């Protein structure tokens, strides 16, 4: 019973494991915000963020 419970937790990665994988490879997040009135665009904001590991950039591999 203990072996089966530990196998279940090993199959589902935790949030920390997922964040570590994403930051290890790098993530690009983009988004658009448009404020319009009467179907006329008044303000358009385009956002982009690149998130990556500092260890990779500085050559500090584990």
Secondary structure by P-SEA (a helix, b strand, c coil): caaaaaaaaaacccaaaaaaaaaaabbbbbbbbbbbccccccbbbbbbbbbbbccccccccc
